Amino acid sequence: MTGQSTIGRFSALLGPKGVITDQDDIAPWLNDWRGRFHGAAAAILAPASTQEVAATVALASDLRVPLVPQGGNTSMVGGATPPADGSALILSLRRMNRIRSLSPDDNLAICEAGVILSDLHEAAEAVGRRFPLSLGAKGSATIGGLISTNAGGTQVLRHGTMRALVEGMEAVLPDGSIFEGLDALKKDNRGYDIKQLLIGAEGTLGIVTAAALRLVPAIAARAVGWVGVRSPADALALLRLAEARLGDSVEGFEIIADDGLGHVLSHIPAARCPIATRTPWHVLIEVDHADMSEPGPMERLEGALAQAFERGIAVDATIAANDAQADAFWRIREAVSAAERAQGPALQYDISVPVARMPAFMVETASAAERAFPGTTASSFGHLGDGNVHFHVRAPSGTADGLAWIAKEGQAISAFVHDAVVAAGGSISAEHGIGQMKRAELGRLASPARIAAMRAIKTAFDPKGIMNPDKLIPRPGEG
Ligand SMILES: Cc1cc2nc3c(=O)[nH]c(=O)nc-3n(C[C@H](O)[C@H](O)[C@H](O)COP(=O)(O)OP(=O)(O)OC[C@H]3O[C@@H](n4cnc5c(N)ncnc54)[C@H](O)[C@@H]3O)c2cc1C
């Protein structure tokens, strides 16, 4: 555990508000969202400005104290959980939660790292714009965490991941120097793009302190539909039909297996199935227009769904009559992760394969996993149009000790699913990152060239190895 004299040095720098040492206050931040990883830390450092972050990192570098950057702690891969031996301190960015500017003319918001995603949504809406990235953890996830995991979510189909939405960045590098790149230039060819290196780096290359984020016009008219289909192949056919008829106004296209919907209905109060028929698979589709031109999204989605019925692609469908109903559809989708967690122990995989291969992958890998691990059930939900689903393998019913089941079966099941992903030409992390959960699997499955390049970049940026130790980069024996 980091010693008291070291903590005292940080206290002298940051003052009483900037260093938390009460273990009751620290405790909630030592475990990951899924409850899989448990760390220890003698203190949380909570600087309130970029200068304070820089001074903190410089001191940590001098003292060789590892830092674990943390935003909302919603990481799905144990990315923000400190090591269990107490050797690191948590560096929380949550006090840096100011939206420095919001310019409708530039379509830009300059946000500090600790701004919570839903707060940015509200602020952008107040000036007639929106930030087009959303996910189930929007009430806790911060801009710094979203950038550092290159988060995706439900609008990637139209607007891309964080990589496409970060126009500029301010960051503190591992020696305490400040990288000032907030200028958001449309064209800038000064060589390596440092901000893109930091996006998705999971806090291993530096601390994001602020970012210039791209805004888009507010939605003037929207239609949100719920469609029951027989298979993921029909869901993909529906997407292609919708794209052909509606172009890039299709902003969201999510698939949910019926058992995932069932868990939401069981565990989330007031949730109900939007359609009368319980079909094997469900699709949530959102069509957005930035103007009120006719025909509006409602009429256009109705036309597309009529054609889907004619072609036998859709079994049942409804379009939300108003915003409240549309939001209720989305709440079902956003509740799937939490409902699955309430349902019982499961191993969750956030994977991608080429879009055209995804329907077969979802069906075949689920039944192959159930055959290989008797008693388990497997299914998936998520962003079909991005070729990215969350693939879950649930413990046999009646499994009382989930952690013991994971300890016994986890490695074999993970290897089984990940091998299937690699065989299909995919990625073992589509959007959640690697963290500590997938580090060894990355080492096992990534090409030597990829791992060597990652290690070289890490060493060049962080020669003392103080930034988020043991995350992302495979250990020597791991690859
Ligand atoms: C219910 C639920 C649904 C989710 N749905 C999605 C989804 O659809 N798509 C998706 O992409 N993700 C999803 N996630 C994952 C999660 O929301 C993202 O990983 C999010 O980007 C993390 O933000 P955070 O502020 O909580 O970061 P944290 O969890 O605190 O940190 C995440 C990683 O970023 C690093 N980090 C945090 N802040 C900084 C910083 N300022 N500088 C440098 N490094 C930093 C941490 O060290 C860690 O490695 C979901 C999570 C939950 C709980």
The ligand as a MOL file (V3000), in Angstrom:
LIG
                    3D

  0  0  0     0  0            999 V3000
M  V30 BEGIN CTAB
M  V30 COUNTS 53 58 0 0 0
M  V30 BEGIN ATOM
M  V30 1 C -25.0260 -0.3610 -18.4590 0
M  V30 2 C -23.8150 -0.0870 -19.3230 0
M  V30 3 C -23.9520 0.0000 -20.6930 0
M  V30 4 C -22.8440 0.2540 -21.5080 0
M  V30 5 N -23.0240 0.3440 -22.8540 0
M  V30 6 C -21.9680 0.6240 -23.6390 0
M  V30 7 C -22.1330 0.7490 -25.0490 0
M  V30 8 O -23.2130 0.5510 -25.5970 0
M  V30 9 N -21.0390 1.0890 -25.7720 0
M  V30 10 C -19.8130 1.2940 -25.1960 0
M  V30 11 O -18.8690 1.6140 -25.9180 0
M  V30 12 N -19.6280 1.1570 -23.8730 0
M  V30 13 C -20.6700 0.8250 -23.0830 0
M  V30 14 N -20.4840 0.6850 -21.7400 0
M  V30 15 C -19.1280 0.8080 -21.1580 0
M  V30 16 C -18.8170 2.1560 -20.5140 0
M  V30 17 O -19.8960 2.9630 -20.3480 0
M  V30 18 C -17.7280 2.8310 -21.2640 0
M  V30 19 O -16.5740 2.0520 -21.1700 0
M  V30 20 C -17.4320 4.2670 -20.8010 0
M  V30 21 O -16.7850 4.8380 -21.8870 0
M  V30 22 C -16.5810 4.4170 -19.5760 0
M  V30 23 O -16.6970 5.7470 -19.0740 0
M  V30 24 P -16.3420 6.0400 -17.5480 0
M  V30 25 O -16.3110 7.4990 -17.3270 0
M  V30 26 O -17.2210 5.2790 -16.6380 0
M  V30 27 O -14.8590 5.4830 -17.4850 0
M  V30 28 P -14.1900 4.5250 -16.4120 0
M  V30 29 O -14.9380 3.2590 -16.2990 0
M  V30 30 O -13.9450 5.2680 -15.1700 0
M  V30 31 O -12.8010 4.2590 -17.1590 0
M  V30 32 C -12.7560 3.5370 -18.3510 0
M  V30 33 C -11.3100 3.4800 -18.8470 0
M  V30 34 O -10.8870 4.7820 -19.2400 0
M  V30 35 C -9.7980 5.2300 -18.4150 0
M  V30 36 N -10.0740 6.6400 -18.1400 0
M  V30 37 C -11.1750 7.1730 -17.5500 0
M  V30 38 N -11.0960 8.5090 -17.5700 0
M  V30 39 C -9.9190 8.8250 -18.1640 0
M  V30 40 C -9.2650 10.0430 -18.4970 0
M  V30 41 N -9.8070 11.2160 -18.2110 0
M  V30 42 N -8.0730 9.9840 -19.1110 0
M  V30 43 C -7.4930 8.7950 -19.4080 0
M  V30 44 N -8.0630 7.6160 -19.1270 0
M  V30 45 C -9.2650 7.6370 -18.5170 0
M  V30 46 C -9.8060 4.3220 -17.2090 0
M  V30 47 O -8.5230 4.1910 -16.6610 0
M  V30 48 C -10.3180 3.0300 -17.8060 0
M  V30 49 O -9.2860 2.3540 -18.4560 0
M  V30 50 C -21.5730 0.4200 -20.9150 0
M  V30 51 C -21.4310 0.3420 -19.5270 0
M  V30 52 C -22.5260 0.0750 -18.7270 0
M  V30 53 C -22.3210 0.0030 -17.2400 0
M  V30 END ATOM
M  V30 BEGIN BOND
M  V30 1 1 1 2
M  V30 2 1 2 3
M  V30 3 2 2 52
M  V30 4 2 3 4
M  V30 5 1 4 5
M  V30 6 1 4 50
M  V30 7 2 5 6
M  V30 8 1 6 7
M  V30 9 1 6 13
M  V30 10 2 7 8
M  V30 11 1 7 9
M  V30 12 1 9 10
M  V30 13 2 10 11
M  V30 14 1 10 12
M  V30 15 2 12 13
M  V30 16 1 13 14
M  V30 17 1 14 15
M  V30 18 1 14 50
M  V30 19 1 15 16
M  V30 20 1 16 17
M  V30 21 1 16 18
M  V30 22 1 18 19
M  V30 23 1 18 20
M  V30 24 1 20 21
M  V30 25 1 20 22
M  V30 26 1 22 23
M  V30 27 1 23 24
M  V30 28 2 24 25
M  V30 29 1 24 26
M  V30 30 1 24 27
M  V30 31 1 27 28
M  V30 32 2 28 29
M  V30 33 1 28 30
M  V30 34 1 28 31
M  V30 35 1 31 32
M  V30 36 1 32 33
M  V30 37 1 33 34
M  V30 38 1 33 48
M  V30 39 1 34 35
M  V30 40 1 35 36
M  V30 41 1 35 46
M  V30 42 1 36 37
M  V30 43 1 36 45
M  V30 44 2 37 38
M  V30 45 1 38 39
M  V30 46 1 39 40
M  V30 47 2 39 45
M  V30 48 1 40 41
M  V30 49 2 40 42
M  V30 50 1 42 43
M  V30 51 2 43 44
M  V30 52 1 44 45
M  V30 53 1 46 47
M  V30 54 1 46 48
M  V30 55 1 48 49
M  V30 56 2 50 51
M  V30 57 1 51 52
M  V30 58 1 52 53
M  V30 END BOND
M  V30 END CTAB
M  END
